[in-house]
Amino acid sequence: MRLLALSGSLRARSSNGAVLRSALALWDGPTGLADIGALPHFNPDLDGEGDTPPAPVAALRAEVAAADALLLVSPEYAHGVPGVLKNALDWLVSSGECVAKPVAVITASPFPTGGDHANAQLRETLRMMTGTVVTAACREIPAIGPKVDPATARLADEDTLADLGSALTHLAAAATTPAP
Ligand SMILES: Cc1cc2nc3c(=O)[nH]c(=O)nc-3n(C[C@H](O)[C@H](O)[C@H](O)COP(=O)(O)O)c2cc1C
């Protein structure tokens, strides 16, 4: 089962990037990381019927289509979803690759809220896109700072790692369950 991850942070030392790398290492199967920072701003004029979409958009759509499950890992900015991630989802709304695709949403924040606003907004957008949001695989990780080992740029907190493993087990189960 192939897992494709999308990160809402472009920061080199991103704490969400550390969560994402830890998740990919735990996944039992092939994985990929979408390069959503290279996408142009969403513009329906670039995506008309019969048009060839911009190359980074076509690449993203192909990666999502080839994945059995999606993992979104993101910070929250101003109680919202980072523009780079919302932009990527906007490019996927009408093309349909997310339809019935099992998705986990994980947000990590230095604050006790764990990015709850962005988490809820991402889930709502994905439901609108008729993705299959796997609630049991979604997580809000609070106080992320000390849970990351800067030397490895991975999660170091054992409880959080165990919970991440549990979340991925739920996502994998959803990806192997045939659609009704
Ligand atoms: C402009 C700005 C707005 C932010 N707004 C929020 C917020 O609304 N909620 C929150 O939990 N964290 C907020 N943060 C803190 C981010 O969660 C923090 O910078 C985090 O480390 C970014 O994620 P990353 O480490 O994966 O890049 C904000 C940070 C910045 C720079």
The ligand as an SDF file (V2000), in Angstrom:
LIG
                    3D

 31 33  0  0  0  0  0  0  0  0999 V2000
    2.4650   33.9210   11.2210 C   0  0  0  0  0  0  0  0  0  0  0  0
    2.3000   32.7850   12.1810 C   0  0  0  0  0  0  0  0  0  0  0  0
    1.0420   32.4680   12.6530 C   0  0  0  0  0  0  0  0  0  0  0  0
    0.8620   31.3840   13.5190 C   0  0  0  0  0  0  0  0  0  0  0  0
   -0.3840   31.0670   13.9430 N   0  0  0  0  0  0  0  0  0  0  0  0
   -0.5660   29.9690   14.7040 C   0  0  0  0  0  0  0  0  0  0  0  0
   -1.8750   29.5440   15.0720 C   0  0  0  0  0  0  0  0  0  0  0  0
   -2.8680   30.1400   14.7480 O   0  0  0  0  0  0  0  0  0  0  0  0
   -1.9870   28.3960   15.7900 N   0  0  0  0  0  0  0  0  0  0  0  0
   -0.9010   27.6490   16.1740 C   0  0  0  0  0  0  0  0  0  0  0  0
   -1.0640   26.6160   16.7940 O   0  0  0  0  0  0  0  0  0  0  0  0
    0.3590   28.0400   15.8480 N   0  0  0  0  0  0  0  0  0  0  0  0
    0.5510   29.1720   15.1350 C   0  0  0  0  0  0  0  0  0  0  0  0
    1.8010   29.5760   14.7930 N   0  0  0  0  0  0  0  0  0  0  0  0
    2.9470   28.8360   15.3120 C   0  0  0  0  0  0  0  0  0  0  0  0
    3.3060   27.6740   14.4200 C   0  0  0  0  0  0  0  0  0  0  0  0
    2.5310   26.5780   14.8060 O   0  0  0  0  0  0  0  0  0  0  0  0
    4.8040   27.3550   14.6370 C   0  0  0  0  0  0  0  0  0  0  0  0
    5.5970   28.3970   14.0720 O   0  0  0  0  0  0  0  0  0  0  0  0
    5.1730   26.0290   14.0390 C   0  0  0  0  0  0  0  0  0  0  0  0
    6.4850   25.7110   14.4430 O   0  0  0  0  0  0  0  0  0  0  0  0
    5.1150   26.0310   12.5380 C   0  0  0  0  0  0  0  0  0  0  0  0
    5.1670   24.7060   12.0710 O   0  0  0  0  0  0  0  0  0  0  0  0
    6.4960   24.0320   11.5180 P   0  0  0  0  0  0  0  0  0  0  0  0
    7.4680   23.9240   12.6640 O   0  0  0  0  0  0  0  0  0  0  0  0
    6.0650   22.7020   11.0370 O   0  0  0  0  0  0  0  0  0  0  0  0
    7.0410   24.8930   10.4070 O   0  0  0  0  0  0  0  0  0  0  0  0
    1.9970   30.6430   13.9430 C   0  0  0  0  0  0  0  0  0  0  0  0
    3.2680   30.9920   13.4570 C   0  0  0  0  0  0  0  0  0  0  0  0
    3.4170   32.0410   12.5940 C   0  0  0  0  0  0  0  0  0  0  0  0
    4.8040   32.3750   12.0810 C   0  0  0  0  0  0  0  0  0  0  0  0
  1  2  1  0
  2  3  1  0
  2 30  2  0
  3  4  2  0
  4  5  1  0
  4 28  1  0
  5  6  2  0
  6  7  1  0
  6 13  1  0
  7  8  2  0
  7  9  1  0
  9 10  1  0
 10 11  2  0
 10 12  1  0
 12 13  2  0
 13 14  1  0
 14 15  1  0
 14 28  1  0
 15 16  1  0
 16 17  1  0
 16 18  1  0
 18 19  1  0
 18 20  1  0
 20 21  1  0
 20 22  1  0
 22 23  1  0
 23 24  1  0
 24 25  2  0
 24 26  1  0
 24 27  1  0
 28 29  2  0
 29 30  1  0
 30 31  1  0
M  END
$$$$
